[in-house]
């Protein structure tokens, strides 16, 4: 069955709303997967590649790991600013100057649409109340949505809450569906997923650079998280989330 070509969002919305995590706690507590790396049948002899060069970036990539225990030590506002800027900050042009080229942020985005919004739950960040914030990356500022008592209540939202209970920030990358799909139709959903992945990797690598830990999280209850963020599930959805803070073991 084909969806009409002019229907920009029904296909992806149907998938998004019906892909909450399975009610299968064992999937999140079982032993790790057995890693398998099948190879295709070659049509010629293998070509051994030169040893990769060691660079500042390669060292950050090698240092990235999933941190599942945070210390709860306060996080500086400077560190949070650096991480969020790497995720989705402005890297060229002045948003107040309409004569310049279109704005460019820290990640590639289909058609320069930049269809993500960044929401951040914070606790023990120096110079900030604990709460839920919107990151205004164009102007380099945080907008308070509501004060909160740390991450209270988020244990019903994130399957990995036990790992991140003492993190300092939970970054939620939310897509505004129409913003990208009005131009690219159903495929725009793929583009937004890719964009969220770029932003999340920037968070992870910048965290390594700042001696912080990170944990990317795809296991959350979408409907519950959208209620916390006060977002309309027919118009927006969280595509990815990342916890950051000081790792317990350093």
VENVENZI-V28402 format. One record per backbone hydrogen bond with DSSP energy under -1.0 kcal/mol. NH is the residue of the N-H (numbers start at 0). CO is the residue of the C=O. E is the energy in kcal/mol with one decimal. If there is no record, write none. Layout:
# VENVENZI-V28402
nh->NH co->CO e->E
nh->NH co->CO e->E
This chain:
# VENVENZI-V28402
nh->6 co->3 e->-2.1
nh->12 co->8 e->-2.7
nh->13 co->9 e->-2.3
nh->14 co->10 e->-1.6
nh->15 co->11 e->-3.2
nh->16 co->12 e->-2.6
nh->18 co->15 e->-1.2
nh->23 co->21 e->-2.5
nh->26 co->23 e->-1.4
nh->27 co->24 e->-1.5
nh->29 co->25 e->-2.2
nh->58 co->54 e->-2.0
nh->59 co->55 e->-1.6
nh->60 co->56 e->-2.5
nh->61 co->57 e->-2.3
nh->62 co->58 e->-1.6
nh->66 co->213 e->-2.6
nh->70 co->245 e->-2.8
nh->74 co->123 e->-2.6
nh->79 co->75 e->-1.9
nh->80 co->76 e->-2.5
nh->81 co->77 e->-2.2
nh->82 co->78 e->-2.2
nh->83 co->79 e->-2.5
nh->84 co->80 e->-2.4
nh->85 co->81 e->-2.0
nh->86 co->82 e->-1.6
nh->87 co->83 e->-2.6
nh->88 co->84 e->-2.6
nh->89 co->136 e->-1.4
nh->90 co->103 e->-2.8
nh->91 co->103 e->-1.2
nh->96 co->93 e->-2.2
nh->99 co->96 e->-1.1
nh->103 co->91 e->-1.3
nh->105 co->88 e->-1.3
nh->111 co->108 e->-2.6
nh->112 co->109 e->-1.8
nh->116 co->173 e->-3.2
nh->118 co->171 e->-2.5
nh->119 co->132 e->-2.8
nh->120 co->169 e->-2.3
nh->121 co->130 e->-2.8
nh->122 co->167 e->-2.2
nh->125 co->74 e->-2.8
nh->127 co->124 e->-1.9
nh->131 co->145 e->-2.9
nh->132 co->119 e->-2.7
nh->133 co->142 e->-2.7
nh->134 co->117 e->-2.9
nh->135 co->140 e->-2.7
nh->136 co->134 e->-1.2
nh->140 co->135 e->-1.7
nh->142 co->133 e->-2.9
nh->144 co->131 e->-3.2
nh->145 co->131 e->-1.5
nh->147 co->129 e->-1.9
nh->149 co->147 e->-1.3
nh->151 co->148 e->-1.8
nh->153 co->150 e->-2.2
nh->155 co->152 e->-1.2
nh->156 co->153 e->-1.5
nh->157 co->153 e->-2.4
nh->158 co->218 e->-2.3
nh->160 co->157 e->-1.5
nh->162 co->159 e->-1.4
nh->163 co->159 e->-1.2
nh->166 co->163 e->-1.9
nh->167 co->243 e->-2.1
nh->168 co->243 e->-1.9
nh->169 co->120 e->-2.5
nh->170 co->241 e->-3.4
nh->171 co->118 e->-3.5
nh->172 co->239 e->-2.8
nh->173 co->116 e->-3.0
nh->174 co->236 e->-3.3
nh->175 co->114 e->-2.7
nh->176 co->234 e->-1.6
nh->180 co->176 e->-2.3
nh->181 co->177 e->-2.2
nh->182 co->179 e->-1.1
nh->183 co->179 e->-2.1
nh->184 co->180 e->-2.1
nh->187 co->184 e->-1.9
nh->188 co->185 e->-1.7
nh->190 co->186 e->-1.8
nh->191 co->187 e->-2.0
nh->192 co->188 e->-1.9
nh->193 co->189 e->-2.3
nh->194 co->190 e->-2.3
nh->195 co->191 e->-2.3
nh->196 co->192 e->-1.9
nh->197 co->193 e->-2.2
nh->198 co->194 e->-2.1
nh->199 co->195 e->-2.5
nh->200 co->196 e->-2.3
nh->201 co->197 e->-2.0
nh->202 co->198 e->-1.9
nh->203 co->199 e->-2.2
nh->204 co->200 e->-2.6
nh->205 co->201 e->-2.3
nh->206 co->202 e->-2.1
nh->207 co->203 e->-1.8
nh->208 co->204 e->-2.0
nh->209 co->205 e->-1.5
nh->210 co->207 e->-1.8
nh->211 co->206 e->-3.4
nh->212 co->244 e->-3.6
nh->214 co->242 e->-1.9
nh->216 co->240 e->-3.5
nh->219 co->217 e->-1.2
nh->220 co->156 e->-2.7
nh->224 co->220 e->-2.7
nh->225 co->221 e->-2.8
nh->226 co->222 e->-1.4
nh->227 co->223 e->-1.8
nh->228 co->224 e->-2.1
nh->230 co->225 e->-2.3
nh->234 co->231 e->-2.0
nh->235 co->231 e->-2.2
nh->236 co->174 e->-1.6
nh->238 co->172 e->-2.9
nh->239 co->172 e->-1.1
nh->240 co->216 e->-1.1
nh->241 co->170 e->-2.3
nh->242 co->214 e->-2.7
nh->243 co->168 e->-2.4
nh->244 co->212 e->-1.7
nh->247 co->68 e->-2.8
